[in-house]
């Protein structure tokens, strides 16, 4: 399990290695929609824009490119998405291994 480092800074951009690939993440708060969103690039090539960071399912499952098995998890209340102030503290982003996903879904 890898935790992707996030904060409640309303505009954050960083690079992270996932599965030996260096991605650029841009995370931002969309105040109109009242949600956090994610853009993913590989070098200067945009792979995916505007992924809603909502808890539950793999946020990458609809996409064929980019990192696999990214999950938003609320560590204090499993039913609430991140708000403007608790991203990175109460609600975190993790990349799980296939085995970790299988162990959770088999329960």
Biopython code that builds the backbone (N, CA, C, O; Angstrom):
import numpy as np
from Bio.PDB.StructureBuilder import StructureBuilder

atoms = [
    (1, "UNK", "N", (0.851, -1.170, 0.000)),
    (1, "UNK", "CA", (0.000, 0.000, 0.000)),
    (1, "UNK", "C", (0.898, 1.234, 0.000)),
    (1, "UNK", "O", (1.839, 1.340, 0.787)),
    (2, "UNK", "N", (0.589, 2.149, -0.886)),
    (2, "UNK", "CA", (1.323, 3.410, -0.957)),
    (2, "UNK", "C", (0.340, 4.547, -0.713)),
    (2, "UNK", "O", (-0.690, 4.640, -1.380)),
    (3, "UNK", "N", (0.662, 5.409, 0.245)),
    (3, "UNK", "CA", (-0.166, 6.594, 0.453)),
    (3, "UNK", "C", (0.341, 7.708, -0.451)),
    (3, "UNK", "O", (1.530, 8.027, -0.458)),
    (4, "UNK", "N", (-0.574, 8.293, -1.212)),
    (4, "UNK", "CA", (-0.248, 9.444, -2.046)),
    (4, "UNK", "C", (-0.376, 10.676, -1.144)),
    (4, "UNK", "O", (-1.449, 10.916, -0.590)),
    (5, "UNK", "N", (0.682, 11.450, -0.986)),
    (5, "UNK", "CA", (0.655, 12.571, -0.033)),
    (5, "UNK", "C", (-0.220, 13.719, -0.531)),
    (5, "UNK", "O", (0.085, 14.366, -1.533)),
    (6, "UNK", "N", (-1.306, 13.952, 0.186)),
    (6, "UNK", "CA", (-2.218, 15.046, -0.147)),
    (6, "UNK", "C", (-2.390, 15.955, 1.057)),
    (6, "UNK", "O", (-2.124, 15.562, 2.192)),
    (7, "UNK", "N", (-2.840, 17.183, 0.793)),
    (7, "UNK", "CA", (-3.143, 18.134, 1.853)),
    (7, "UNK", "C", (-4.410, 18.887, 1.459)),
    (7, "UNK", "O", (-4.973, 18.657, 0.388)),
    (8, "UNK", "N", (-4.839, 19.761, 2.309)),
    (8, "UNK", "CA", (-6.022, 20.576, 2.014)),
    (8, "UNK", "C", (-5.667, 21.863, 1.274)),
    (8, "UNK", "O", (-6.510, 22.749, 1.135)),
    (9, "UNK", "N", (-4.437, 21.972, 0.801)),
    (9, "UNK", "CA", (-4.065, 23.090, -0.062)),
    (9, "UNK", "C", (-4.960, 23.005, -1.293)),
    (9, "UNK", "O", (-4.971, 21.968, -1.957)),
    (10, "UNK", "N", (-5.715, 24.059, -1.625)),
    (10, "UNK", "CA", (-6.702, 23.965, -2.711)),
    (10, "UNK", "C", (-6.116, 23.767, -4.104)),
    (10, "UNK", "O", (-6.856, 23.482, -5.045)),
    (11, "UNK", "N", (-4.808, 23.912, -4.253)),
    (11, "UNK", "CA", (-4.131, 23.683, -5.540)),
    (11, "UNK", "C", (-2.763, 23.086, -5.238)),
    (11, "UNK", "O", (-1.892, 23.768, -4.700)),
    (12, "UNK", "N", (-2.570, 21.812, -5.584)),
    (12, "UNK", "CA", (-1.293, 21.156, -5.313)),
    (12, "UNK", "C", (-0.844, 20.375, -6.545)),
    (12, "UNK", "O", (-1.657, 19.777, -7.250)),
    (13, "UNK", "N", (0.442, 20.394, -6.785)),
    (13, "UNK", "CA", (1.017, 19.692, -7.932)),
    (13, "UNK", "C", (2.319, 19.051, -7.481)),
    (13, "UNK", "O", (3.162, 19.699, -6.861)),
    (14, "UNK", "N", (2.476, 17.760, -7.801)),
    (14, "UNK", "CA", (3.670, 17.033, -7.385)),
    (14, "UNK", "C", (3.868, 15.826, -8.287)),
    (14, "UNK", "O", (2.960, 15.418, -9.011)),
    (15, "UNK", "N", (5.057, 15.266, -8.233)),
    (15, "UNK", "CA", (5.340, 14.026, -8.957)),
    (15, "UNK", "C", (5.435, 12.888, -7.958)),
    (15, "UNK", "O", (5.858, 13.068, -6.816)),
    (16, "UNK", "N", (5.028, 11.705, -8.420)),
    (16, "UNK", "CA", (5.070, 10.519, -7.566)),
    (16, "UNK", "C", (5.321, 9.300, -8.442)),
    (16, "UNK", "O", (4.773, 9.177, -9.537)),
    (17, "UNK", "N", (6.157, 8.406, -7.937)),
    (17, "UNK", "CA", (6.433, 7.149, -8.637)),
    (17, "UNK", "C", (5.460, 6.089, -8.144)),
    (17, "UNK", "O", (5.417, 5.769, -6.956)),
    (18, "UNK", "N", (4.679, 5.549, -9.078)),
    (18, "UNK", "CA", (3.760, 4.455, -8.784)),
    (18, "UNK", "C", (4.020, 3.354, -9.808)),
    (18, "UNK", "O", (3.960, 3.600, -11.013)),
    (19, "UNK", "N", (4.305, 2.159, -9.340)),
    (19, "UNK", "CA", (4.663, 1.033, -10.211)),
    (19, "UNK", "C", (5.838, 1.393, -11.109)),
    (19, "UNK", "O", (5.850, 1.048, -12.290)),
    (20, "UNK", "N", (6.819, 2.081, -10.553)),
    (20, "UNK", "CA", (8.047, 2.473, -11.248)),
    (20, "UNK", "C", (7.826, 3.468, -12.391)),
    (20, "UNK", "O", (8.689, 3.613, -13.257)),
    (21, "UNK", "N", (6.693, 4.144, -12.401)),
    (21, "UNK", "CA", (6.401, 5.171, -13.400)),
    (21, "UNK", "C", (6.236, 6.491, -12.661)),
    (21, "UNK", "O", (5.538, 6.558, -11.649)),
    (22, "UNK", "N", (6.879, 7.542, -13.169)),
    (22, "UNK", "CA", (6.810, 8.858, -12.536)),
    (22, "UNK", "C", (5.647, 9.657, -13.135)),
    (22, "UNK", "O", (5.692, 10.065, -14.296)),
    (23, "UNK", "N", (4.616, 9.870, -12.331)),
    (23, "UNK", "CA", (3.430, 10.619, -12.742)),
    (23, "UNK", "C", (3.458, 12.008, -12.123)),
    (23, "UNK", "O", (4.051, 12.205, -11.062)),
    (24, "UNK", "N", (2.820, 12.969, -12.779)),
    (24, "UNK", "CA", (2.579, 14.279, -12.193)),
    (24, "UNK", "C", (1.104, 14.342, -11.838)),
    (24, "UNK", "O", (0.235, 14.137, -12.686)),
    (25, "UNK", "N", (0.836, 14.630, -10.568)),
    (25, "UNK", "CA", (-0.532, 14.779, -10.083)),
    (25, "UNK", "C", (-0.803, 16.254, -9.835)),
    (25, "UNK", "O", (0.019, 16.959, -9.249)),
    (26, "UNK", "N", (-1.943, 16.704, -10.278)),
    (26, "UNK", "CA", (-2.452, 18.039, -9.926)),
    (26, "UNK", "C", (-3.780, 17.804, -9.221)),
    (26, "UNK", "O", (-4.726, 17.287, -9.816)),
    (27, "UNK", "N", (-3.841, 18.182, -7.967)),
    (27, "UNK", "CA", (-5.041, 18.009, -7.153)),
    (27, "UNK", "C", (-5.577, 19.393, -6.840)),
    (27, "UNK", "O", (-4.825, 20.290, -6.457)),
    (28, "UNK", "N", (-6.874, 19.559, -7.006)),
    (28, "UNK", "CA", (-7.463, 20.877, -6.795)),
    (28, "UNK", "C", (-8.886, 20.744, -6.278)),
    (28, "UNK", "O", (-9.581, 19.763, -6.540)),
    (29, "UNK", "N", (-9.295, 21.771, -5.530)),
    (29, "UNK", "CA", (-10.646, 21.784, -4.981)),
    (29, "UNK", "C", (-11.561, 22.539, -5.925)),
    (29, "UNK", "O", (-11.307, 23.700, -6.246)),
    (30, "UNK", "N", (-12.627, 21.886, -6.372)),
    (30, "UNK", "CA", (-13.629, 22.490, -7.229)),
    (30, "UNK", "C", (-14.760, 22.993, -6.332)),
    (30, "UNK", "O", (-15.612, 22.212, -5.907)),
    (31, "UNK", "N", (-14.766, 24.288, -6.045)),
    (31, "UNK", "CA", (-15.746, 24.834, -5.105)),
    (31, "UNK", "C", (-17.161, 24.829, -5.677)),
    (31, "UNK", "O", (-18.127, 24.767, -4.917)),
    (32, "UNK", "N", (-17.302, 24.891, -6.985)),
    (32, "UNK", "CA", (-18.650, 24.819, -7.582)),
    (32, "UNK", "C", (-19.283, 23.454, -7.361)),
    (32, "UNK", "O", (-20.459, 23.354, -7.010)),
    (33, "UNK", "N", (-18.499, 22.411, -7.566)),
    (33, "UNK", "CA", (-19.009, 21.050, -7.399)),
    (33, "UNK", "C", (-18.829, 20.543, -5.970)),
    (33, "UNK", "O", (-19.346, 19.484, -5.617)),
    (34, "UNK", "N", (-18.093, 21.299, -5.146)),
    (34, "UNK", "CA", (-17.823, 20.931, -3.759)),
    (34, "UNK", "C", (-17.126, 19.571, -3.675)),
    (34, "UNK", "O", (-17.519, 18.700, -2.898)),
    (35, "UNK", "N", (-16.069, 19.408, -4.502)),
    (35, "UNK", "CA", (-15.307, 18.163, -4.460)),
    (35, "UNK", "C", (-13.868, 18.404, -4.895)),
    (35, "UNK", "O", (-13.540, 19.411, -5.522)),
    (36, "UNK", "N", (-13.024, 17.444, -4.541)),
    (36, "UNK", "CA", (-11.630, 17.453, -4.957)),
    (36, "UNK", "C", (-11.518, 16.710, -6.279)),
    (36, "UNK", "O", (-12.218, 15.723, -6.504)),
    (37, "UNK", "N", (-10.635, 17.185, -7.154)),
    (37, "UNK", "CA", (-10.433, 16.560, -8.454)),
    (37, "UNK", "C", (-8.942, 16.353, -8.701)),
    (37, "UNK", "O", (-8.096, 16.980, -8.063)),
    (38, "UNK", "N", (-8.641, 15.465, -9.634)),
    (38, "UNK", "CA", (-7.270, 15.066, -9.915)),
    (38, "UNK", "C", (-7.026, 15.036, -11.417)),
    (38, "UNK", "O", (-7.828, 14.493, -12.177)),
    (39, "UNK", "N", (-5.907, 15.629, -11.837)),
    (39, "UNK", "CA", (-5.394, 15.495, -13.195)),
    (39, "UNK", "C", (-4.108, 14.681, -13.098)),
    (39, "UNK", "O", (-3.320, 14.869, -12.171)),
    (40, "UNK", "N", (-3.896, 13.775, -14.055)),
    (40, "UNK", "CA", (-2.692, 12.955, -14.067)),
    (40, "UNK", "C", (-1.996, 13.132, -15.402)),
    (40, "UNK", "O", (-2.612, 13.034, -16.463)),
    (41, "UNK", "N", (-0.679, 13.399, -15.328)),
    (41, "UNK", "CA", (0.142, 13.549, -16.533)),
    (41, "UNK", "C", (1.328, 12.607, -16.454)),
    (41, "UNK", "O", (1.762, 12.195, -15.378)),
    (42, "UNK", "N", (1.832, 12.285, -17.622)),
    (42, "UNK", "CA", (3.061, 11.512, -17.748)),
    (42, "UNK", "C", (4.005, 12.398, -18.539)),
    (42, "UNK", "O", (3.871, 12.541, -19.754)),
    (43, "UNK", "N", (4.969, 12.995, -17.833)),
    (43, "UNK", "CA", (5.804, 14.022, -18.455)),
    (43, "UNK", "C", (4.938, 15.217, -18.813)),
    (43, "UNK", "O", (4.261, 15.778, -17.951)),
    (44, "UNK", "N", (4.956, 15.606, -20.070)),
    (44, "UNK", "CA", (4.136, 16.740, -20.515)),
    (44, "UNK", "C", (2.831, 16.294, -21.157)),
    (44, "UNK", "O", (2.073, 17.117, -21.670)),
    (45, "UNK", "N", (2.567, 14.982, -21.131)),
    (45, "UNK", "CA", (1.360, 14.435, -21.753)),
    (45, "UNK", "C", (0.270, 14.236, -20.709)),
    (45, "UNK", "O", (0.442, 13.474, -19.758)),
    (46, "UNK", "N", (-0.851, 14.925, -20.891)),
    (46, "UNK", "CA", (-1.990, 14.752, -19.995)),
    (46, "UNK", "C", (-2.634, 13.396, -20.267)),
    (46, "UNK", "O", (-2.994, 13.089, -21.404)),
    (47, "UNK", "N", (-2.776, 12.591, -19.222)),
    (47, "UNK", "CA", (-3.423, 11.290, -19.371)),
    (47, "UNK", "C", (-4.900, 11.367, -19.051)),
    (47, "UNK", "O", (-5.738, 10.858, -19.796)),
    (48, "UNK", "N", (-5.217, 12.016, -17.921)),
    (48, "UNK", "CA", (-6.596, 12.082, -17.439)),
    (48, "UNK", "C", (-6.783, 13.415, -16.726)),
    (48, "UNK", "O", (-5.912, 13.858, -15.979)),
    (49, "UNK", "N", (-7.922, 14.044, -16.964)),
    (49, "UNK", "CA", (-8.228, 15.320, -16.306)),
    (49, "UNK", "C", (-9.566, 15.242, -15.593)),
    (49, "UNK", "O", (-10.537, 14.691, -16.112)),
    (50, "UNK", "N", (-9.596, 15.803, -14.397)),
    (50, "UNK", "CA", (-10.851, 15.983, -13.676)),
    (50, "UNK", "C", (-11.442, 14.764, -13.023)),
    (50, "UNK", "O", (-12.665, 14.652, -12.934)),
    (51, "UNK", "N", (-10.607, 13.832, -12.556)),
    (51, "UNK", "CA", (-11.125, 12.668, -11.835)),
    (51, "UNK", "C", (-11.657, 13.136, -10.482)),
    (51, "UNK", "O", (-10.926, 13.756, -9.709)),
    (52, "UNK", "N", (-12.912, 12.846, -10.196)),
    (52, "UNK", "CA", (-13.483, 13.185, -8.886)),
    (52, "UNK", "C", (-12.883, 12.280, -7.824)),
    (52, "UNK", "O", (-12.892, 11.057, -7.970)),
    (53, "UNK", "N", (-12.362, 12.872, -6.759)),
    (53, "UNK", "CA", (-11.766, 12.103, -5.667)),
    (53, "UNK", "C", (-12.854, 11.752, -4.655)),
    (53, "UNK", "O", (-13.033, 12.432, -3.645)),
    (54, "UNK", "N", (-13.568, 10.679, -4.952)),
    (54, "UNK", "CA", (-14.653, 10.215, -4.100)),
    (54, "UNK", "C", (-14.279, 8.871, -3.500)),
    (54, "UNK", "O", (-13.552, 8.086, -4.110)),
    (55, "UNK", "N", (-14.777, 8.617, -2.311)),
    (55, "UNK", "CA", (-14.442, 7.370, -1.626)),
    (55, "UNK", "C", (-15.202, 6.212, -2.258)),
    (55, "UNK", "O", (-16.203, 6.399, -2.949)),
    (56, "UNK", "N", (-14.700, 5.023, -2.001)),
    (56, "UNK", "CA", (-15.384, 3.827, -2.481)),
    (56, "UNK", "C", (-14.564, 3.055, -3.478)),
    (56, "UNK", "O", (-13.525, 2.492, -3.136)),
    (57, "UNK", "N", (-15.028, 3.026, -4.714)),
    (57, "UNK", "CA", (-14.405, 2.214, -5.763)),
    (57, "UNK", "C", (-13.079, 2.801, -6.230)),
    (57, "UNK", "O", (-12.729, 3.937, -5.909)),
    (58, "UNK", "N", (-12.359, 2.001, -6.989)),
    (58, "UNK", "CA", (-11.110, 2.406, -7.617)),
    (58, "UNK", "C", (-11.396, 3.584, -8.540)),
    (58, "UNK", "O", (-12.133, 3.440, -9.516)),
    (59, "UNK", "N", (-10.818, 4.749, -8.243)),
    (59, "UNK", "CA", (-11.099, 5.934, -9.062)),
    (59, "UNK", "C", (-10.509, 5.816, -10.456)),
    (59, "UNK", "O", (-10.860, 6.598, -11.339)),
    (60, "UNK", "N", (-9.611, 4.846, -10.674)),
    (60, "UNK", "CA", (-8.977, 4.665, -11.974)),
    (60, "UNK", "C", (-9.659, 3.588, -12.809)),
    (60, "UNK", "O", (-9.269, 3.387, -13.959)),
    (61, "UNK", "N", (-10.646, 2.898, -12.286)),
    (61, "UNK", "CA", (-11.247, 1.772, -13.019)),
    (61, "UNK", "C", (-11.840, 2.150, -14.376)),
    (61, "UNK", "O", (-11.830, 1.303, -15.269)),
    (62, "UNK", "N", (-12.359, 3.369, -14.595)),
    (62, "UNK", "CA", (-12.877, 3.679, -15.931)),
    (62, "UNK", "C", (-11.799, 3.965, -16.976)),
    (62, "UNK", "O", (-12.126, 4.120, -18.153)),
    (63, "UNK", "N", (-10.546, 4.040, -16.590)),
    (63, "UNK", "CA", (-9.488, 4.505, -17.490)),
    (63, "UNK", "C", (-8.517, 3.387, -17.849)),
    (63, "UNK", "O", (-8.267, 2.488, -17.046)),
    (64, "UNK", "N", (-7.972, 3.449, -19.063)),
    (64, "UNK", "CA", (-7.017, 2.436, -19.508)),
    (64, "UNK", "C", (-5.571, 2.882, -19.321)),
    (64, "UNK", "O", (-4.658, 2.058, -19.386)),
    (65, "UNK", "N", (-5.353, 4.168, -19.092)),
    (65, "UNK", "CA", (-3.986, 4.655, -18.863)),
    (65, "UNK", "C", (-3.893, 5.247, -17.466)),
    (65, "UNK", "O", (-4.899, 5.629, -16.868)),
    (66, "UNK", "N", (-2.673, 5.315, -16.959)),
    (66, "UNK", "CA", (-2.454, 5.858, -15.625)),
    (66, "UNK", "C", (-2.265, 4.765, -14.601)),
    (66, "UNK", "O", (-2.333, 3.579, -14.925)),
    (67, "UNK", "N", (-2.027, 5.164, -13.365)),
    (67, "UNK", "CA", (-1.786, 4.173, -12.307)),
    (67, "UNK", "C", (-3.049, 3.375, -12.000)),
    (67, "UNK", "O", (-4.165, 3.847, -12.218)),
    (68, "UNK", "N", (-2.859, 2.174, -11.498)),
    (68, "UNK", "CA", (-3.987, 1.300, -11.173)),
    (68, "UNK", "C", (-4.291, 1.307, -9.684)),
    (68, "UNK", "O", (-3.440, 1.630, -8.855)),
    (69, "UNK", "N", (-5.522, 0.943, -9.367)),
    (69, "UNK", "CA", (-5.988, 0.685, -8.002)),
    (69, "UNK", "C", (-5.747, 1.857, -7.052)),
    (69, "UNK", "O", (-5.079, 1.703, -6.029)),
    (70, "UNK", "N", (-6.288, 3.024, -7.388)),
    (70, "UNK", "CA", (-6.233, 4.190, -6.502)),
    (70, "UNK", "C", (-7.576, 4.323, -5.779)),
    (70, "UNK", "O", (-8.633, 4.378, -6.409)),
    (71, "UNK", "N", (-7.514, 4.371, -4.469)),
    (71, "UNK", "CA", (-8.723, 4.424, -3.646)),
    (71, "UNK", "C", (-8.654, 5.590, -2.664)),
    (71, "UNK", "O", (-7.645, 5.796, -1.990)),
    (72, "UNK", "N", (-9.744, 6.345, -2.598)),
    (72, "UNK", "CA", (-9.915, 7.356, -1.552)),
    (72, "UNK", "C", (-10.554, 6.650, -0.362)),
    (72, "UNK", "O", (-11.548, 5.939, -0.512)),
    (73, "UNK", "N", (-9.978, 6.849, 0.817)),
    (73, "UNK", "CA", (-10.481, 6.195, 2.020)),
    (73, "UNK", "C", (-10.625, 7.229, 3.119)),
    (73, "UNK", "O", (-9.680, 7.946, 3.447)),
    (74, "UNK", "N", (-11.834, 7.296, 3.689)),
    (74, "UNK", "CA", (-12.074, 8.166, 4.838)),
    (74, "UNK", "C", (-11.759, 7.342, 6.077)),
    (74, "UNK", "O", (-12.469, 6.386, 6.388)),
    (75, "UNK", "N", (-10.702, 7.710, 6.780)),
    (75, "UNK", "CA", (-10.267, 6.911, 7.930)),
    (75, "UNK", "C", (-11.072, 7.206, 9.195)),
    (75, "UNK", "O", (-10.886, 6.534, 10.209)),
    (76, "UNK", "N", (-11.963, 8.202, 9.154)),
    (76, "UNK", "CA", (-12.780, 8.519, 10.323)),
    (76, "UNK", "C", (-14.256, 8.207, 10.136)),
    (76, "UNK", "O", (-14.944, 7.902, 11.110)),
    (77, "UNK", "N", (-14.764, 8.276, 8.896)),
    (77, "UNK", "CA", (-16.180, 8.004, 8.632)),
    (77, "UNK", "C", (-16.286, 7.522, 7.191)),
    (77, "UNK", "O", (-16.146, 8.313, 6.259)),
    (78, "UNK", "N", (-16.529, 6.245, 7.007)),
    (78, "UNK", "CA", (-16.469, 5.655, 5.673)),
    (78, "UNK", "C", (-17.518, 6.168, 4.696)),
    (78, "UNK", "O", (-17.448, 5.839, 3.512)),
    (79, "UNK", "N", (-18.472, 6.950, 5.138)),
    (79, "UNK", "CA", (-19.533, 7.388, 4.232)),
    (79, "UNK", "C", (-19.345, 8.797, 3.678)),
    (79, "UNK", "O", (-20.156, 9.239, 2.864)),
    (80, "UNK", "N", (-18.306, 9.514, 4.090)),
    (80, "UNK", "CA", (-18.150, 10.903, 3.675)),
    (80, "UNK", "C", (-16.923, 11.120, 2.803)),
    (80, "UNK", "O", (-15.832, 10.647, 3.119)),
    (81, "UNK", "N", (-17.115, 11.852, 1.684)),
    (81, "UNK", "CA", (-15.999, 12.281, 0.848)),
    (81, "UNK", "C", (-15.257, 13.418, 1.537)),
    (81, "UNK", "O", (-15.737, 13.973, 2.526)),
    (82, "UNK", "N", (-14.104, 13.756, 1.022)),
    (82, "UNK", "CA", (-13.329, 14.868, 1.578)),
    (82, "UNK", "C", (-14.057, 16.185, 1.356)),
    (82, "UNK", "O", (-14.684, 16.399, 0.319)),
    (83, "UNK", "N", (-13.964, 17.056, 2.344)),
    (83, "UNK", "CA", (-14.479, 18.411, 2.176)),
    (83, "UNK", "C", (-13.280, 19.338, 1.956)),
    (83, "UNK", "O", (-12.156, 18.869, 1.773)),
    (84, "UNK", "N", (-13.513, 20.619, 1.973)),
    (84, "UNK", "CA", (-12.448, 21.587, 1.660)),
    (84, "UNK", "C", (-11.306, 21.564, 2.668)),
    (84, "UNK", "O", (-10.222, 22.070, 2.374)),
    (85, "UNK", "N", (-11.522, 20.987, 3.855)),
    (85, "UNK", "CA", (-10.519, 21.100, 4.914)),
    (85, "UNK", "C", (-9.885, 19.790, 5.378)),
    (85, "UNK", "O", (-8.918, 19.831, 6.139)),
    (86, "UNK", "N", (-10.389, 18.626, 4.951)),
    (86, "UNK", "CA", (-9.876, 17.389, 5.544)),
    (86, "UNK", "C", (-9.190, 16.427, 4.574)),
    (86, "UNK", "O", (-8.959, 15.268, 4.918)),
    (87, "UNK", "N", (-8.866, 16.888, 3.374)),
    (87, "UNK", "CA", (-8.120, 16.039, 2.455)),
    (87, "UNK", "C", (-6.704, 15.846, 2.989)),
    (87, "UNK", "O", (-6.029, 16.811, 3.351)),
    (88, "UNK", "N", (-6.269, 14.612, 3.033)),
    (88, "UNK", "CA", (-4.930, 14.303, 3.533)),
    (88, "UNK", "C", (-4.874, 14.036, 5.019)),
    (88, "UNK", "O", (-3.878, 13.506, 5.513)),
    (89, "UNK", "N", (-5.928, 14.392, 5.749)),
    (89, "UNK", "CA", (-5.977, 14.090, 7.177)),
    (89, "UNK", "C", (-7.029, 13.016, 7.437)),
    (89, "UNK", "O", (-6.686, 11.901, 7.829)),
    (90, "UNK", "N", (-8.304, 13.336, 7.225)),
    (90, "UNK", "CA", (-9.384, 12.358, 7.410)),
    (90, "UNK", "C", (-9.588, 11.491, 6.170)),
    (90, "UNK", "O", (-9.920, 10.311, 6.276)),
    (91, "UNK", "N", (-9.388, 12.079, 5.006)),
    (91, "UNK", "CA", (-9.589, 11.360, 3.746)),
    (91, "UNK", "C", (-8.256, 11.308, 3.010)),
    (91, "UNK", "O", (-7.629, 12.334, 2.745)),
    (92, "UNK", "N", (-7.840, 10.086, 2.687)),
    (92, "UNK", "CA", (-6.515, 9.875, 2.105)),
    (92, "UNK", "C", (-6.632, 9.082, 0.805)),
    (92, "UNK", "O", (-7.609, 8.371, 0.568)),
    (93, "UNK", "N", (-5.599, 9.230, -0.028)),
    (93, "UNK", "CA", (-5.531, 8.506, -1.293)),
    (93, "UNK", "C", (-4.444, 7.445, -1.193)),
    (93, "UNK", "O", (-3.308, 7.734, -0.816)),
    (94, "UNK", "N", (-4.813, 6.200, -1.540)),
    (94, "UNK", "CA", (-3.873, 5.081, -1.481)),
    (94, "UNK", "C", (-3.852, 4.338, -2.805)),
    (94, "UNK", "O", (-4.871, 4.223, -3.487)),
    (95, "UNK", "N", (-2.674, 3.833, -3.160)),
    (95, "UNK", "CA", (-2.589, 2.847, -4.231)),
    (95, "UNK", "C", (-2.434, 1.498, -3.547)),
    (95, "UNK", "O", (-1.501, 1.283, -2.773)),
    (96, "UNK", "N", (-3.355, 0.598, -3.840)),
    (96, "UNK", "CA", (-3.342, -0.723, -3.235)),
    (96, "UNK", "C", (-2.789, -1.744, -4.218)),
    (96, "UNK", "O", (-2.857, -1.557, -5.433)),
    (97, "UNK", "N", (-2.246, -2.812, -3.682)),
    (97, "UNK", "CA", (-1.822, -3.926, -4.530)),
    (97, "UNK", "C", (-3.053, -4.752, -4.876)),
    (97, "UNK", "O", (-4.099, -4.612, -4.243)),
    (98, "UNK", "N", (-2.925, -5.614, -5.884)),
    (98, "UNK", "CA", (-4.037, -6.503, -6.255)),
    (98, "UNK", "C", (-4.424, -7.394, -5.075)),
    (98, "UNK", "O", (-5.604, -7.658, -4.845)),
    (99, "UNK", "N", (-3.418, -7.854, -4.330)),
    (99, "UNK", "CA", (-3.688, -8.696, -3.163)),
    (99, "UNK", "C", (-4.453, -7.959, -2.079)),
    (99, "UNK", "O", (-5.343, -8.530, -1.449)),
    (100, "UNK", "N", (-4.114, -6.699, -1.856)),
    (100, "UNK", "CA", (-4.822, -5.910, -0.836)),
    (100, "UNK", "C", (-6.283, -5.696, -1.249)),
    (100, "UNK", "O", (-7.186, -5.787, -0.417)),
    (101, "UNK", "N", (-6.505, -5.418, -2.511)),
    (101, "UNK", "CA", (-7.874, -5.232, -2.999)),
    (101, "UNK", "C", (-8.662, -6.540, -2.845)),
    (101, "UNK", "O", (-9.812, -6.525, -2.405)),
    (102, "UNK", "N", (-8.048, -7.656, -3.204)),
    (102, "UNK", "CA", (-8.715, -8.951, -3.106)),
    (102, "UNK", "C", (-9.050, -9.304, -1.660)),
    (102, "UNK", "O", (-10.113, -9.866, -1.394)),
    (103, "UNK", "N", (-8.161, -8.982, -0.725)),
    (103, "UNK", "CA", (-8.417, -9.316, 0.682)),
    (103, "UNK", "C", (-9.558, -8.495, 1.253)),
    (103, "UNK", "O", (-10.288, -8.980, 2.117)),
    (104, "UNK", "N", (-9.729, -7.267, 0.795)),
    (104, "UNK", "CA", (-10.813, -6.425, 1.284)),
    (104, "UNK", "C", (-12.136, -6.823, 0.642)),
    (104, "UNK", "O", (-13.157, -6.873, 1.327)),
    (105, "UNK", "N", (-12.140, -7.103, -0.645)),
    (105, "UNK", "CA", (-13.395, -7.440, -1.338)),
    (105, "UNK", "C", (-13.889, -8.833, -1.024)),
    (105, "UNK", "O", (-15.056, -9.135, -1.273)),
    (106, "UNK", "N", (-13.032, -9.700, -0.479)),
    (106, "UNK", "CA", (-13.458, -11.055, -0.140)),
    (106, "UNK", "C", (-14.078, -11.143, 1.254)),
    (106, "UNK", "O", (-14.578, -12.199, 1.642)),
    (107, "UNK", "N", (-14.051, -10.042, 2.011)),
    (107, "UNK", "CA", (-14.585, -10.044, 3.378)),
    (107, "UNK", "C", (-16.083, -9.911, 3.347)),
    (107, "UNK", "O", (-16.723, -9.892, 4.398)),
]
sb = StructureBuilder()
sb.init_structure("model")
sb.init_model(0)
sb.init_chain("A")
sb.init_seg("    ")
for serial, (resi, resn, name, xyz) in enumerate(atoms, 1):
    if name == "N":
        sb.init_residue(resn, " ", resi, " ")
    sb.init_atom(name, np.array(xyz, "f"), 0.0, 1.0, " ", f" {name:<3s}", serial, name[0])
structure = sb.get_structure()
